[in-house]
Each structure stands twice: as structure tokens, then as C-alpha cells.
Amino acid sequence: MKTPEILFLCTGNSCRSILAEVTLNGLADARLHATSAGSHPAGYVHPRSIQLLQQEGFATEGLRSKSWDDLQSTPDIVITVCASAAGEACPAYLGPALRAHWGVDDPAKATGTEAEIDAAFQTAYRILRTRIEALLKLPVAELLEKDPAQLKQELERIGKLEAQ
């Protein structure tokens, strides 16, 4: 079985999708592979995202904000991480992939004190990490091949989990 490719997709590809990509790749032991992209990339990775990932022990070299037009291959699974409930427009990936939505508020839009902004990044990261850890408990490659409907159902269930 080939390693399933997961695309984390949002609008700017500077925070949430980057946090998800790096976290999944850091925890997956090559059972899954993630990339991230945006429909309108910001052109930079938010410095607080880089700092948070480094504090969590993940490598951040070579991270960049990417457009979905730059994808080298077609993903098996596309997970949108935009907060559609907050009125944010989620990009619609039109390629042949299993799709799920894991809405997370955009920490790049957080305002307030430095501590409040840091807390918004921590919250987004903790939610994504909780969901990624739940994903890693699934036999993703097997489900993708034998029961994609069950995998989609599991992905949607995981997308409702909050931070532990």
C-alpha cells in the first residue's frame, strides 16, 4: 500500500494548514504524509507558527506558504481547516480526493495582548494536534483502499473534536 497523501488546505497557508502539515509529518512515522497549501497564499509562514512548532520540537526548515497551484501530486485526502462558521470562505478543492472539514479559528486574525494572541495560536495548535492524534489511530491506508465512505465518516467525526 502506498503512503496516503493528505493536503491541509486553507486560504492563506500561513498558520493552521502549516501547523497541521508539520504536526502530522512529525507524528506519523511515515505512515501518512502531509502537505499544505492555500487558495490565496499569504506568501509567508506566520512567525508565531514557526515559533510554536519549534517549541513543540518540530523541524521548521524550508517551510513556505504555498499555492494549491504548486502541488506536485494529487492528494488522496483533502482536509480544509478554515473556520467557515466564522464567515471565512473555505476554498473548494475540485480534484479527485476524499474531502473533510476540520474548522479552526484563524490565529493570524487574533487581536489583543501578546498573551491573548499567543493563546489563540496555542488553541489552534492543540485542536489540530488532538485531531491529528485521533487520525493516526485509524488504519488510514487500509480504509482509503477498502472503505473510503467509512474513512470519510471518521474524518468528519474527528473534525468535531476539541483540544484535549
Secondary structure, DSSP 8 states (H G I E B T S, - for coil): ----EEEEEESS-SSHHHHHHHHHHHHSTTSSEEEEEESS--SS--HHHHHHHHHTT---TT----BGGG-SS--SEEEE---GGGT-------SSSEEEE-----GGG--SSHHHHHHHHHHHHHHHHHHHHHHTTS-HHHHHHH-HHHHHHHHHHHTT----
